[in-house]
Each structure stands twice: as C-alpha cells, then as structure tokens.
Amino acid sequence: VIPAEAQKGRRVEQDAAFQATRKGAVRPLRSIENEIVPEMKARGADYIGAEFDGESLRYRLKFIDEKGRVVWVDVNAKSGAILGKTGG
C-alpha cells in the first residue's frame, strides 16, 4: 500500500510530465525509455521505473544492476541526452 502523500506526489509528477510533453517542452518518457533501457539491459541492468523533475526538465531512470545495486540514469527530457549516471 502506497501512503496517500506519496500517491499525491507521484500524481503531481505525472501531471507535470504530461503537461510538459503536451506543450512540446519535453520528449515523451516512452521515447526516452526506448533509447536508454535497451542500452542498460545490454549491460545486465533491469529497468525499475522513472521520475520526472519538472523544474530541471529531467527524467531519472532507475535500474538494478546484476550485482543488485541501484543505478540512476539522469536524462535531459528535451534532448534525450544522458546527463549522468550514479550508483552501481
């Protein structure tokens, strides 16, 4: 069960991503995933999900590597360029 506050925060994040995509300010998450996820899977990482930061227009994709470590891939939501990776 997800706490109500977490659900509310997630909903706000999703609404921000939807509005930014509608306005053409960012690429749809699905198109970003289609580029990043196969590359990470080829390296042995499983995709967990994504977050959207409307202030910095950044997607943060979460993976688990083959050693069980969390890896975050920060992606420019407008260009799709990888900004950095942390963890793992």
C-alpha positions, 0 to 999 in steps of 0.5 A, spaced: 500 500 500 502 506 497 501 512 503 496 517 500 502 523 500 506 519 496 500 517 491 499 525 491 506 526 489 507 521 484 500 524 481 503 531 481 509 528 477 505 525 472 501 531 471 507 535 470 510 530 465 504 530 461 503 537 461 510 538 459 510 533 453 503 536 451 506 543 450 512 540 446 517 542 452 519 535 453 520 528 449 515 523 451 518 518 457 516 512 452 521 515 447 526 516 452 525 509 455 526 506 448 533 509 447 536 508 454 533 501 457 535 497 451 542 500 452 542 498 460 539 491 459 545 490 454 549 491 460 545 486 465 541 492 468 533 491 469 529 497 468 525 499 475 521 505 473 522 513 472 521 520 475 520 526 472 523 533 475 519 538 472 523 544 474 530 541 471 526 538 465 529 531 467 527 524 467 531 519 472 531 512 470 532 507 475 535 500 474 538 494 478 544 492 476 546 484 476 550 485 482 543 488 485 545 495 486 541 501 484 543 505 478 540 512 476 540 514 469 539 522 469 536 524 462 535 531 459 527 530 457 528 535 451 534 532 448 534 525 450 541 526 452 544 522 458 546 527 463 549 522 468 549 516 471 550 514 479 550 508 483 552 501 481 
